[in-house]
Amino acid sequence: MIGFRRQRLGPRVVVPALSAAVALAVGLVNLGSAVTPNVAWRHHLLLRIEPVEVVPVFHTLAVPLSSALIVAAFYLRGRRHRAWQLALGLTIALGVVALLKGLDFEEALLSWAAAGLLWWGRDAFWVRHRPLRALSPPLLALGLAAVGSTSLLAWNASSLEVNDELEWAPVLVGAVAVLAVVVITYLIFRPLGAPTELPGPNERRQAAALVRAHGHDTLAFFKLRRDARYHFNGDRTAFVGYRVANGVLLVSGDPVGVRSELLGLVRDTCAFAETRGLRVAALGASGGLLDLYREAGLRALYLGDEAIVDTRSFSLEGRAIRKVRQSVSRAESAGYTAELVDHHRLDGDTLAELEQVSARWRGGAAERGFTMAMDSLRGAHHAGSALVLARDPEGRIRAFIQFVPAHGRAAMSLSLMRRDRDTPNGLMEFLVVESIGLLRERGVEEVSLNFSVFGKWLTRPDDRLERALGRAVSLANPFFQIESLQRFNAKFGPRWEPRYLVYRRRVELARVGLAALRIEGQLPKLRS
């Protein structure tokens, strides 16, 4: 587990970067030594120990060994275990070759010192790799043949003459060799990666059971989306839902399960990610678990606010909510009505009508959301959710809101909000108000509305830095409707519950941010 590793390694956490730098230096030193003549007195002494024909062989051998160490050095920084294995073997071998090619004691000692460093810091290289599959041996053979051909061309002592028609042959062989090295490097050092298959029926049942038993957080239900992957602790008493993008394992909200098991689960999730060469982050984490995340060695960054309406105190009275009151009056005057329907009571025709409204609202765009929205309207995983439908005077469904339960508390969370684009302005305000009233009648005390990204910076900054950040965030409003959504939520007088982005290192924030935007559907997909 990552927390355990940090405590046990202590200063060795810098080993990957240090080892990469040392391995690169050793590779360059040995490569330079291999392509330069031996020191004269050492060369004469060496000829008393080994035949003269053998010396060029070890010079030639040092070139690919040094080159391979240089390549491996770039993967040591990423904690790749196979790169560590290769670099350890190469540094030991280069030390021997340095002596046999020219009694180069300096290069030998440097190489063996690097091997000692690698062995001392072996626990820091925990990223595992994908197995070399059936296609790999032919590619490896091709690559080795190409490298061998290049070596023959480069190290043949006799003059190699080619006619005009074949003058491109050395260049072609060299290009093939470079391509082969790239392919071999990819095959050898690619990380294991996260599982690509979706959870099976048994895992889904276990996750749903844990959500029903422990999913009191308003975002817990969204882990039941069909595109979420699951990572359970050993005895299956807690789990996280996640997706992978941009090399980041992005966890949806807080872990769900027995409270005493959550710290171990978070640590195990970090180890699960890092052994696969992935960064790890959590999107939409609650403030109540920040101490737990920090104990697991993670950091937290304020992300925004969840708008939660208290249905018992909500009212349309007062000047502050005057515009909402006017929207409700307009919708009622236009003949719109609202009804609350449990998801399991929806028939096929009604579901199809809802899907048509949703499709017209999206206008051909894909569904957005992961952490705070469901992925569809159909499926048994929606059990416990409800919808509030807005019908026009002819009885047609023109808008709807879906709500999902927060188990263990009298609360529900908004998932999907859709309407026909030709409906009157203010229809969604009417539908939210009606939803609050209808859910209150069912005993629901809290309704979680939309999430306001960086809402505090926009409306309630504490200092100059937050005011500056708020102005910067407002520049993105034309693309992400950040201020528009915040203003919509504020109309209903909610309390603001902060949510956080949990991550490991500051240098990873840009990558994590891009992954979050991609998974939430805010960036276009590069491939299908």
C-alpha positions as CSV (number, residue, x, y, z in Angstrom):
1,M,0.0,0.0,0.0
2,I,1.2,3.5,-0.9
3,G,1.0,4.8,2.7
4,F,3.0,1.9,3.9
5,R,5.6,2.3,1.2
6,R,6.1,6.0,2.1
7,Q,6.7,5.2,5.7
8,R,9.0,2.3,5.0
9,L,11.1,3.9,2.2
10,G,11.7,7.2,3.9
11,P,14.3,9.1,1.9
12,R,14.1,6.5,-0.8
13,V,11.1,8.2,-2.3
14,V,13.6,10.2,-4.4
15,V,15.3,7.0,-5.7
16,P,13.4,6.8,-9.0
17,A,14.5,10.3,-10.2
18,L,18.0,9.9,-8.8
19,S,18.4,6.4,-10.3
20,A,17.2,7.7,-13.7
21,A,19.8,10.5,-13.6
22,V,22.6,8.1,-12.5
23,A,21.7,5.5,-15.1
24,L,21.6,8.1,-17.9
25,A,25.0,9.4,-16.8
26,V,26.5,5.8,-16.6
27,G,25.1,5.0,-20.0
28,L,26.5,8.1,-21.6
29,V,29.9,7.6,-20.0
30,N,30.2,4.0,-21.1
31,L,29.0,4.9,-24.6
32,G,31.6,7.6,-24.9
33,S,34.3,5.2,-23.6
34,A,33.2,2.5,-26.1
35,V,33.7,4.7,-29.2
36,T,37.0,6.1,-28.1
37,P,40.4,4.4,-28.1
38,N,41.8,2.7,-25.0
39,V,44.5,4.4,-22.9
40,A,47.8,3.2,-24.4
41,W,49.4,1.7,-21.3
42,R,46.1,0.0,-20.2
43,H,45.7,-1.4,-23.7
44,H,49.2,-3.0,-23.6
45,L,48.5,-4.4,-20.2
46,L,45.2,-5.8,-21.3
47,L,46.8,-7.6,-24.3
48,R,48.8,-9.7,-21.7
49,I,45.4,-10.9,-20.3
50,E,43.2,-11.5,-23.4
51,P,43.7,-12.0,-27.1
52,V,43.9,-8.9,-29.3
53,E,40.9,-10.0,-31.3
54,V,38.6,-9.9,-28.3
55,V,39.1,-6.3,-27.4
56,P,37.1,-4.8,-30.3
57,V,34.3,-7.3,-29.5
58,F,33.9,-5.8,-26.0
59,H,34.0,-2.3,-27.4
60,T,31.2,-3.2,-29.8
61,L,29.2,-5.0,-27.0
62,A,29.4,-1.9,-24.8
63,V,27.5,0.2,-27.4
64,P,24.2,-1.6,-27.3
65,L,24.5,-2.2,-23.6
66,S,25.1,1.5,-23.0
67,S,22.3,2.5,-25.4
68,A,19.8,0.1,-23.7
69,L,20.7,1.6,-20.3
70,I,20.1,5.1,-21.6
71,V,16.7,4.0,-22.8
72,A,15.9,2.3,-19.5
73,A,16.9,5.4,-17.6
74,F,13.8,7.3,-18.9
75,Y,11.5,4.7,-17.5
76,L,13.2,4.5,-14.1
77,R,11.7,7.8,-13.2
78,G,8.3,6.3,-13.7
79,R,9.1,3.5,-11.1
80,R,8.8,0.8,-13.8
81,H,9.9,-2.5,-12.3
82,R,11.0,-4.0,-15.6
83,A,13.2,-0.9,-16.2
84,W,14.8,-1.5,-12.8
85,Q,15.5,-5.1,-13.6
86,L,17.0,-4.3,-16.9
87,A,19.1,-1.3,-15.5
88,L,20.4,-3.5,-12.7
89,G,21.6,-6.2,-15.1
90,L,23.0,-3.7,-17.5
91,T,25.0,-1.7,-14.9
92,I,26.5,-5.0,-13.6
93,A,27.3,-6.1,-17.1
94,L,28.8,-2.8,-18.1
95,G,31.1,-2.9,-15.2
96,V,32.5,-6.2,-16.4
97,V,32.7,-5.0,-20.0
98,A,34.5,-1.8,-19.0
99,L,37.3,-3.9,-17.6
100,L,37.5,-6.4,-20.5
101,K,37.5,-3.7,-23.2
102,G,40.2,-1.5,-21.8
103,L,40.8,-1.9,-18.0
104,D,38.5,1.1,-17.5
105,F,38.3,0.9,-13.7
106,E,36.6,4.3,-13.4
107,E,33.7,3.2,-15.6
108,A,33.5,-0.2,-13.9
109,L,33.3,1.4,-10.4
110,L,30.7,3.9,-11.6
111,S,28.6,1.2,-13.1
112,W,28.7,-1.0,-10.1
113,A,28.0,2.0,-7.8
114,A,24.9,2.6,-9.9
115,A,23.9,-1.1,-9.5
116,G,24.3,-0.7,-5.7
117,L,22.0,2.3,-5.8
118,L,19.4,0.4,-7.8
119,W,19.6,-2.6,-5.4
120,W,19.3,-0.4,-2.3
121,G,16.2,1.4,-3.7
122,R,14.5,-1.7,-5.2
123,D,11.3,-1.2,-3.2
124,A,10.7,2.1,-5.0
125,F,10.1,0.5,-8.4
126,W,6.6,-1.0,-8.0
127,V,5.0,-0.3,-11.4
128,R,4.2,-3.7,-12.9
129,H,4.0,-4.4,-16.6
130,R,1.7,-6.1,-19.2
131,P,2.9,-9.6,-20.2
132,L,4.6,-9.9,-23.6
133,R,1.8,-11.5,-25.7
134,A,2.0,-13.9,-28.6
135,L,2.7,-11.1,-31.1
136,S,5.6,-9.8,-29.1
137,P,8.3,-12.5,-29.9
138,P,8.1,-11.9,-33.7
139,L,8.4,-8.2,-33.1
140,L,11.3,-8.7,-30.7
141,A,13.0,-10.9,-33.2
142,L,12.5,-8.4,-36.0
143,G,13.9,-5.6,-33.8
144,L,16.9,-7.6,-32.7
145,A,17.6,-8.5,-36.4
146,A,17.4,-4.9,-37.4
147,V,19.7,-3.7,-34.6
148,G,22.1,-6.5,-35.5
149,S,22.1,-5.4,-39.1
150,T,22.8,-1.9,-38.1
151,S,25.7,-3.0,-35.9
152,L,27.2,-4.9,-38.8
153,L,27.0,-1.9,-41.1
154,A,28.4,0.4,-38.4
155,W,31.3,-1.8,-37.1
156,N,32.5,-3.6,-40.2
157,A,36.1,-2.7,-40.6
158,S,36.2,-3.2,-44.3
159,S,34.8,-0.7,-46.7
160,L,31.2,-1.5,-47.6
161,E,30.5,-0.6,-51.2
162,V,27.0,-0.4,-52.6
163,N,25.9,0.5,-56.1
164,D,23.7,3.5,-56.9
165,E,20.5,1.4,-56.7
166,L,21.3,0.3,-53.1
167,E,22.8,3.5,-51.7
168,W,19.7,3.9,-49.6
169,A,20.1,0.6,-47.9
170,P,22.1,1.7,-44.9
171,V,19.7,4.6,-44.2
172,L,16.7,2.2,-44.5
173,V,18.3,-0.3,-42.1
174,G,19.1,2.4,-39.6
175,A,15.5,3.7,-39.8
176,V,14.2,0.2,-39.3
177,A,16.5,-0.3,-36.3
178,V,15.2,3.0,-34.7
179,L,11.6,1.9,-35.2
180,A,12.4,-1.5,-33.8
181,V,13.9,0.0,-30.7
182,V,10.8,2.1,-30.2
183,V,8.6,-1.0,-30.6
184,I,10.7,-3.1,-28.3
185,T,10.7,-0.3,-25.7
186,Y,7.0,0.0,-25.8
187,L,6.5,-3.8,-25.5
188,I,8.9,-4.2,-22.6
189,F,8.1,-1.1,-20.5
190,R,4.3,-0.6,-21.0
191,P,2.6,-0.6,-17.6
192,L,0.0,-3.2,-16.6
193,G,-2.8,-0.7,-16.8
194,A,-6.2,-0.8,-15.2
195,P,-8.8,-3.5,-15.9
196,T,-10.7,-2.7,-19.1
197,E,-13.7,-4.9,-18.5
198,L,-16.8,-3.5,-16.8
199,P,-17.9,-5.0,-13.5
200,G,-19.9,-8.3,-13.8
201,P,-23.4,-8.8,-12.3
202,N,-22.0,-10.1,-9.0
203,E,-19.8,-7.1,-8.5
204,R,-22.7,-4.8,-9.4
205,R,-24.9,-6.5,-6.8
206,Q,-22.2,-6.1,-4.1
207,A,-21.7,-2.4,-5.0
208,A,-25.5,-1.8,-4.9
209,A,-25.7,-3.5,-1.5
210,L,-22.9,-1.3,-0.1
211,V,-24.6,1.8,-1.4
212,R,-27.9,0.8,0.2
213,A,-26.1,0.1,3.5
214,H,-23.6,2.9,3.7
215,G,-24.4,5.3,0.8
216,H,-25.5,8.3,2.9
217,D,-23.4,10.7,0.9
218,T,-25.5,12.6,-1.7
219,L,-23.0,11.4,-4.5
220,A,-22.8,7.7,-3.4
221,F,-25.7,6.5,-5.7
222,F,-23.9,7.8,-8.8
223,K,-21.3,5.0,-8.4
224,L,-23.9,2.6,-9.8
225,R,-23.5,4.0,-13.3
226,R,-22.9,1.3,-15.9
227,D,-19.7,2.9,-17.1
228,A,-18.0,2.9,-13.6
229,R,-15.3,0.4,-12.6
230,Y,-15.1,-0.9,-9.1
231,H,-12.2,-1.5,-6.7
232,F,-13.1,-3.3,-3.5
233,N,-11.1,-3.9,-0.3
234,G,-10.1,-7.4,0.5
235,D,-13.2,-8.5,2.4
236,R,-15.6,-6.6,0.1
237,T,-16.9,-4.3,2.8
238,A,-16.0,-1.1,1.0
239,F,-15.4,0.0,-2.6
240,V,-14.7,3.0,-4.9
241,G,-16.1,3.7,-8.3
242,Y,-13.6,5.0,-10.9
243,R,-12.8,5.5,-14.5
244,V,-9.4,6.0,-16.2
245,A,-8.5,8.7,-18.6
246,N,-5.2,10.5,-19.5
247,G,-3.2,8.1,-17.3
248,V,-5.3,9.0,-14.2
249,L,-7.5,6.7,-12.2
250,L,-10.2,9.1,-11.2
251,V,-12.4,8.1,-8.3
252,S,-16.0,9.3,-8.1
253,G,-16.7,11.0,-4.8
254,D,-15.9,9.3,-1.5
255,P,-15.4,5.6,-1.0
256,V,-18.5,3.7,0.2
257,G,-18.5,1.1,2.9
258,V,-17.7,0.4,6.6
259,R,-16.1,3.5,8.0
260,S,-13.2,1.6,9.7
261,E,-12.2,0.1,6.3
262,L,-12.1,3.3,4.3
263,L,-8.5,4.4,5.1
264,G,-7.2,1.0,4.1
265,L,-9.3,1.1,0.9
266,V,-7.9,4.5,-0.1
267,R,-4.3,3.3,0.5
268,D,-5.0,0.1,-1.4
269,T,-6.5,2.1,-4.3
270,C,-3.4,4.3,-4.5
271,A,-1.2,1.2,-4.6
272,F,-3.6,-0.4,-7.2
273,A,-3.2,2.7,-9.4
274,E,0.5,3.2,-9.0
275,T,1.5,-0.4,-9.7
276,R,-0.3,0.1,-13.0
277,G,1.6,3.4,-13.8
278,L,-1.5,5.6,-13.2
279,R,-1.9,8.7,-11.2
280,V,-4.8,8.7,-8.7
281,A,-7.3,11.4,-7.8
282,A,-10.8,11.7,-6.4
283,L,-13.4,14.1,-7.8
284,G,-16.1,15.5,-5.6
285,A,-14.7,14.4,-2.3
286,S,-16.5,15.6,0.8
287,G,-15.0,17.7,3.5
288,G,-15.9,15.0,6.1
289,L,-13.2,12.7,4.8
290,L,-10.4,15.2,4.2
291,D,-8.4,14.0,7.3
292,L,-8.7,10.4,6.0
293,Y,-7.3,11.4,2.6
294,R,-4.5,13.3,4.2
295,E,-3.6,10.4,6.4
296,A,-3.3,8.3,3.2
297,G,-0.8,10.8,1.8
298,L,-3.1,12.8,-0.5
299,R,-3.8,16.5,-0.8
300,A,-7.1,18.3,-1.3
301,L,-8.0,21.3,-3.5
302,Y,-11.3,23.2,-3.2
303,L,-13.4,22.4,-6.3
304,G,-16.7,23.9,-5.8
305,D,-20.0,23.8,-3.9
306,E,-22.9,21.4,-3.8
307,A,-26.2,23.3,-3.5
308,I,-28.5,21.6,-0.9
309,V,-32.0,22.9,-0.3
310,D,-33.7,22.3,3.0
311,T,-37.3,21.4,1.9
312,R,-38.7,22.1,5.4
313,S,-37.7,25.8,5.3
314,F,-38.0,26.5,1.6
315,S,-40.6,29.1,0.7
316,L,-41.6,31.2,-2.3
317,E,-42.2,34.1,0.1
318,G,-39.9,37.1,0.1
319,R,-38.2,39.5,-2.3
320,A,-35.1,37.3,-2.7
321,I,-37.0,34.6,-4.5
322,R,-39.3,36.9,-6.4
323,K,-38.0,35.9,-9.9
324,V,-38.5,32.2,-9.1
325,R,-42.1,33.0,-7.9
326,Q,-42.7,34.8,-11.2
327,S,-41.4,31.8,-13.2
328,V,-43.7,29.5,-11.3
329,S,-46.7,31.7,-12.0
330,R,-46.0,31.9,-15.7
331,A,-45.7,28.1,-16.0
332,E,-48.9,27.6,-14.1
333,S,-50.7,30.2,-16.2
334,A,-49.5,28.4,-19.3
335,G,-51.2,25.2,-18.1
336,Y,-48.1,23.2,-17.0
337,T,-48.4,20.7,-14.2
338,A,-45.9,18.5,-12.4
339,E,-46.1,14.9,-11.1
340,L,-43.7,12.7,-9.1
341,V,-43.2,9.2,-10.5
342,D,-41.0,6.4,-9.0
343,H,-38.6,5.1,-11.6
344,H,-39.9,1.5,-11.4
345,R,-43.4,2.6,-12.3
346,L,-42.4,4.1,-15.6
347,D,-43.7,2.1,-18.6
348,G,-41.9,1.7,-21.9
349,D,-43.8,4.5,-23.7
350,T,-43.1,7.0,-20.9
351,L,-39.4,6.1,-20.9
352,A,-39.3,6.5,-24.6
353,E,-41.0,9.9,-24.3
354,L,-38.5,11.0,-21.7
355,E,-35.6,9.8,-23.8
356,Q,-36.9,11.9,-26.7
357,V,-37.0,15.0,-24.5
358,S,-33.5,14.3,-23.4
359,A,-32.2,13.8,-27.0
360,R,-33.8,17.0,-28.2
361,W,-32.2,18.9,-25.2
362,R,-28.7,17.4,-26.0
363,G,-29.1,18.2,-29.7
364,G,-26.9,15.2,-30.7
365,A,-24.3,15.7,-28.0
366,A,-23.3,12.8,-25.8
367,E,-24.4,12.6,-22.2
368,R,-22.2,14.5,-19.7
369,G,-21.3,13.8,-16.2
370,F,-19.8,11.0,-14.2
371,T,-19.4,12.0,-10.5
372,M,-22.8,13.7,-10.1
373,A,-25.1,12.3,-12.8
374,M,-26.5,8.9,-13.9
375,D,-25.7,7.7,-17.4
376,S,-29.2,6.9,-18.7
377,L,-32.8,6.5,-17.9
378,R,-33.1,2.7,-18.2
379,G,-31.8,-0.2,-16.1
380,A,-32.3,-1.9,-12.8
381,H,-29.5,0.2,-11.3
382,H,-31.9,3.1,-11.1
383,A,-33.9,1.4,-8.3
384,G,-34.9,3.9,-5.7
385,S,-34.8,6.9,-8.0
386,A,-37.8,9.1,-8.9
387,L,-38.7,11.6,-11.6
388,V,-40.7,14.8,-11.6
389,L,-42.4,15.3,-14.9
390,A,-43.6,18.6,-16.4
391,R,-46.6,18.2,-18.7
392,D,-48.1,20.8,-21.0
393,P,-51.9,21.4,-21.3
394,E,-52.1,18.6,-23.8
395,G,-50.5,16.1,-21.4
396,R,-47.2,15.8,-23.2
397,I,-44.0,15.6,-21.2
398,R,-42.0,18.7,-22.0
399,A,-39.4,18.6,-19.2
400,F,-38.3,16.4,-16.3
401,I,-35.9,16.1,-13.4
402,Q,-34.5,12.8,-12.1
403,F,-33.6,12.4,-8.4
404,V,-31.6,9.6,-6.9
405,P,-31.6,8.6,-3.2
406,A,-29.1,9.1,-0.5
407,H,-29.6,6.0,1.6
408,G,-29.6,6.4,5.4
409,R,-30.8,10.0,5.4
410,A,-33.9,11.9,4.2
411,A,-32.2,13.3,1.1
412,M,-32.2,13.0,-2.7
413,S,-29.8,14.3,-5.3
414,L,-30.6,15.8,-8.7
415,S,-29.2,13.6,-11.5
416,L,-30.7,14.6,-14.9
417,M,-32.5,17.9,-15.8
418,R,-34.0,18.1,-19.3
419,R,-36.5,20.2,-21.2
420,D,-37.7,20.9,-24.7
421,R,-36.0,24.0,-26.0
422,D,-39.2,25.6,-27.2
423,T,-40.8,25.6,-23.7
424,P,-41.3,28.8,-21.9
425,N,-38.5,30.5,-20.0
426,G,-38.6,29.6,-16.3
427,L,-40.0,26.1,-16.8
428,M,-37.1,24.5,-15.0
429,E,-37.5,26.9,-12.0
430,F,-41.1,25.8,-11.9
431,L,-40.1,22.2,-12.0
432,V,-37.4,22.6,-9.2
433,V,-39.9,24.3,-7.0
434,E,-42.6,21.6,-7.6
435,S,-40.0,18.9,-7.0
436,I,-39.1,20.4,-3.6
437,G,-42.7,20.4,-2.6
438,L,-43.5,16.9,-3.9
439,L,-40.4,15.4,-2.2
440,R,-41.1,17.2,1.0
441,E,-44.5,15.5,1.1
442,R,-42.7,12.2,0.9
443,G,-40.5,13.0,3.9
444,V,-37.4,14.1,2.0
445,E,-35.8,16.9,4.0
446,E,-32.8,17.8,1.8
447,V,-32.6,18.1,-2.0
448,S,-29.1,18.3,-3.6
449,L,-29.2,20.4,-6.7
450,N,-26.5,21.1,-9.3
451,F,-22.8,21.5,-8.5
452,S,-21.3,25.0,-8.7
453,V,-17.7,24.8,-9.8
454,F,-15.5,27.3,-7.8
455,G,-18.7,29.0,-6.5
456,K,-17.0,30.4,-3.4
457,W,-14.4,32.1,-5.5
458,L,-17.1,33.7,-7.7
459,T,-19.5,34.9,-5.0
460,R,-17.9,34.5,-1.5
461,P,-14.1,35.0,-1.8
462,D,-12.2,35.3,1.5
463,D,-9.2,37.3,0.2
464,R,-7.6,38.9,-2.8
465,L,-6.3,35.6,-4.1
466,E,-9.7,34.1,-4.2
467,R,-11.2,37.2,-5.9
468,A,-8.5,37.0,-8.6
469,L,-9.2,33.3,-9.0
470,G,-12.9,34.0,-9.3
471,R,-12.3,36.6,-12.1
472,A,-10.1,34.0,-13.9
473,V,-12.8,31.3,-13.6
474,S,-15.5,33.7,-15.0
475,L,-13.5,33.8,-18.2
476,A,-14.4,30.2,-18.8
477,N,-18.2,30.8,-18.4
478,P,-18.9,31.0,-22.2
479,F,-17.6,27.5,-22.6
480,F,-18.7,25.8,-19.4
481,Q,-21.7,28.0,-18.0
482,I,-20.0,28.2,-14.6
483,E,-21.5,31.5,-13.5
484,S,-24.9,30.6,-15.1
485,L,-25.2,27.4,-13.1
486,Q,-24.1,29.1,-9.9
487,R,-26.7,31.8,-10.3
488,F,-29.4,29.2,-11.1
489,N,-28.6,27.2,-7.9
490,A,-28.5,30.4,-5.8
491,K,-32.1,31.3,-6.7
492,F,-33.4,28.6,-4.4
493,G,-31.5,29.7,-1.3
494,P,-29.4,26.6,-0.7
495,R,-26.7,26.0,1.8
496,W,-23.4,25.4,0.1
497,E,-21.5,22.2,0.9
498,P,-17.8,22.3,-0.4
499,R,-16.5,19.5,-2.5
500,Y,-12.8,18.9,-3.2
501,L,-10.4,17.4,-5.8
502,V,-8.1,15.0,-4.0
503,Y,-4.7,14.3,-5.6
504,R,-1.3,13.2,-4.8
505,R,1.3,15.7,-6.2
506,R,1.0,19.3,-7.4
507,V,2.9,18.5,-10.6
508,E,0.1,16.1,-11.5
509,L,-2.7,18.7,-11.2
510,A,-2.7,19.6,-14.9
511,R,-3.0,15.9,-16.0
512,V,-5.7,15.2,-13.4
513,G,-7.7,18.3,-14.5
514,L,-7.7,17.2,-18.1
515,A,-8.7,13.7,-17.0
516,A,-11.6,15.1,-15.0
517,L,-12.8,17.3,-17.9
518,R,-12.6,14.3,-20.3
519,I,-14.4,11.9,-18.0
520,E,-17.1,14.4,-17.1
521,G,-17.7,14.9,-20.9
522,Q,-16.5,18.5,-21.0
523,L,-13.8,17.7,-23.6
524,P,-14.4,16.1,-27.0
525,K,-13.3,12.5,-27.3
526,L,-10.2,12.0,-29.5
527,R,-11.4,8.5,-30.5
528,S,-14.5,6.4,-30.2
